[in-house]
Amino acid sequence: MKILTVCGMGSGSSLILKMNIDSILEEENIKGDVEACDLGSVGGNTADLIVSTAELESQLSDVDVDKVFVNNVVDKDAIKDAVLPKLKS
């Protein structure tokens, strides 16, 4: 099963992001193992710190799983556009 780490921004974003991803997968009838994490759960950073996608990619470059970075954890269309191609590949 594919593991995909999706990083949102700020404290508590991972719960919202995970709920939205699960909803999208259910709507699309796609099976996938998706882990959502926010900035506070990686690299010992401050959870409320907002950084660019490039900075997140740099911080997580040594994490050896497929990754998708989502800056807006509530925009389901943006999440879908980012996540579905990875899960379908």
N, C-alpha and C positions, 0 to 999 in steps of 0.2 A: 504494500500500500504506500502511496506517495505521501511524504511528509512535507508540508509547506508552512514556513514560518512567515507570518504577516505582521508587520510592526506598525502600530499606530502611534500617535503622539500623546504624551502626557499621562498622568496618573488616572487609572481606571478606564483608559480607552480600550484595553484588551477585552474586557467583558462585552462592551457594546460591539466591538469589531467581531468577536467570536459569534455573538448572536446573529449579526447581520450575515456573516459568512455561512453559518449553518442554515439560515433561512434561504439564502441564494442557492446553496447546494440542494436543498430540499425541492425548491421550485424547479431547478434544472434537472432533477433526478440524477445527480452525480454523486458517486461515492468518493470520498477523499478523507484523508487524515490531516486536518488543518489545526495547527497550533497558532494561537494569536498571542502576541506579547506586546507590552508597551515599553517605552524607553526605560522606565524605572526597573524593569526586570532584566535588563542586559547591561553588562559592563559597569555596574555600580554607579550609574548616573542618577542624578536627581530626577524623580518621576515627573515633575512639572516642567522640566526643561524642554523647550521646543527647538528642534534642530531640523536642518534640511535633510532631504532624502539622501543626498550625497554623503552627509556626515553619518547618517544611520548606516548606509551601505559600508562605509569605511569601518565603523565600529563593529559591524557584524561580518566583516569579510572572512574571518577565520572560522565562522560557524558553517559546518559542512552539511547544509541541507539547502534545498531550493527555497529561495526567499522572494517575497513580493513585498514592496513597501507601499503602504497606503497612508496618505496624509489626512484624508477625511474619513473618519471611521463611521460616519452616519450616512454618507452618500452612497446608497446601494448600487447605483449605476456605475459609479467610479470604481467601487470595490469589485463589482462583477467584471468590468473591463480589465481590471488588473489580475484578478484571481483565476477566472475561468480558462484563459489560454494556457496557464501553467498546469492546471489540473487535466486539461484535455490533451496535453502534449505527451 
